[in-house]
Amino acid sequence: TSSPKKFSKNGIYFISRECDKFLLGFVIPKSLGSASLRNRFKRRCRSVLQQFNKNDDFSFGVIVKPKTININYGDIEGSIALWVNSLKKISS
């Protein structure tokens, strides 16, 4: 197996590794906020990732670990875009 690729931007830390299919996990401690706020952050991340993975061409697992959950949708989208671009550079 390949070693994990690490990337951080706008307070969001990504750890990814190549695998057979797309897998997504979150590490969000209770200390970052209430359940509804933590779930909103996860929904926003899933929404952005679905936009980038429309063709189901992602073949890696990723763990998303934020430093804070008070991140607006635009910042989440920008962070994920930079992370996806960094993966494309590594794989090519």
C-alpha positions as CSV (number, residue, x, y, z in Angstrom):
1,T,0.0,0.0,0.0
2,S,1.0,3.6,-0.6
3,S,1.9,5.9,2.2
4,P,-0.7,8.5,3.3
5,K,-0.6,11.9,1.6
6,K,-1.2,14.8,4.0
7,F,-2.5,18.3,3.1
8,S,-3.7,21.2,5.2
9,K,-5.5,24.4,4.2
10,N,-7.8,26.9,5.9
11,G,-7.8,24.9,9.2
12,I,-8.8,21.6,7.5
13,Y,-6.4,18.7,7.6
14,F,-6.7,16.0,4.9
15,I,-5.0,12.6,5.1
16,S,-5.5,10.5,2.0
17,R,-4.3,7.1,0.6
18,E,-5.0,5.3,-2.6
19,C,-7.5,2.5,-2.4
20,D,-10.0,0.6,-4.6
21,K,-12.9,3.0,-4.1
22,F,-13.7,6.4,-2.6
23,L,-13.9,6.3,1.2
24,L,-14.6,9.3,3.4
25,G,-14.1,9.7,7.2
26,F,-14.2,12.6,9.6
27,V,-12.4,13.2,12.9
28,I,-14.3,15.9,14.7
29,P,-14.0,16.1,18.5
30,K,-17.0,17.1,20.6
31,S,-14.9,20.0,21.9
32,L,-15.3,21.8,18.5
33,G,-19.0,22.3,18.9
34,S,-22.5,20.9,19.2
35,A,-23.6,17.9,17.3
36,S,-25.6,20.0,14.9
37,L,-22.6,22.2,14.1
38,R,-20.3,19.2,13.6
39,N,-22.9,17.6,11.3
40,R,-23.3,20.8,9.3
41,F,-19.6,20.8,8.7
42,K,-19.7,17.2,7.5
43,R,-22.7,17.8,5.2
44,R,-20.8,20.8,3.6
45,C,-17.7,18.7,3.0
46,R,-19.7,15.8,1.5
47,S,-21.5,18.2,-0.8
48,V,-18.3,19.7,-2.1
49,L,-16.7,16.3,-2.5
50,Q,-19.7,15.1,-4.5
51,Q,-19.3,18.0,-6.9
52,F,-15.6,17.0,-7.5
53,N,-16.4,13.3,-7.8
54,K,-19.3,13.5,-10.3
55,N,-17.8,10.8,-12.5
56,D,-16.9,8.5,-9.6
57,D,-13.3,8.7,-10.6
58,F,-11.8,9.1,-7.1
59,S,-10.0,6.0,-5.9
60,F,-8.7,6.9,-2.5
61,G,-9.7,7.1,1.1
62,V,-9.6,10.4,3.0
63,I,-9.9,11.5,6.6
64,V,-10.9,15.1,7.1
65,K,-9.9,16.6,10.4
66,P,-10.8,20.3,11.0
67,K,-9.1,22.6,13.6
68,T,-12.4,24.4,13.8
69,I,-15.9,23.8,12.4
70,N,-16.7,27.5,12.0
71,I,-15.6,27.5,8.4
72,N,-17.8,28.9,5.7
73,Y,-18.8,26.9,2.6
74,G,-16.5,28.9,0.3
75,D,-13.5,28.2,2.4
76,I,-14.4,24.5,2.6
77,E,-14.8,24.4,-1.2
78,G,-11.5,26.2,-1.7
79,S,-9.6,23.9,0.6
80,I,-11.0,20.8,-1.0
81,A,-10.2,22.2,-4.5
82,L,-6.6,22.8,-3.6
83,W,-6.4,19.3,-2.0
84,V,-7.9,17.6,-5.1
85,N,-5.4,19.5,-7.3
86,S,-2.5,18.4,-5.1
87,L,-3.6,14.8,-5.5
88,K,-3.7,15.2,-9.2
89,K,-0.2,16.5,-9.3
90,I,1.1,13.7,-7.1
91,S,-0.6,11.0,-9.2
92,S,0.5,12.3,-12.6
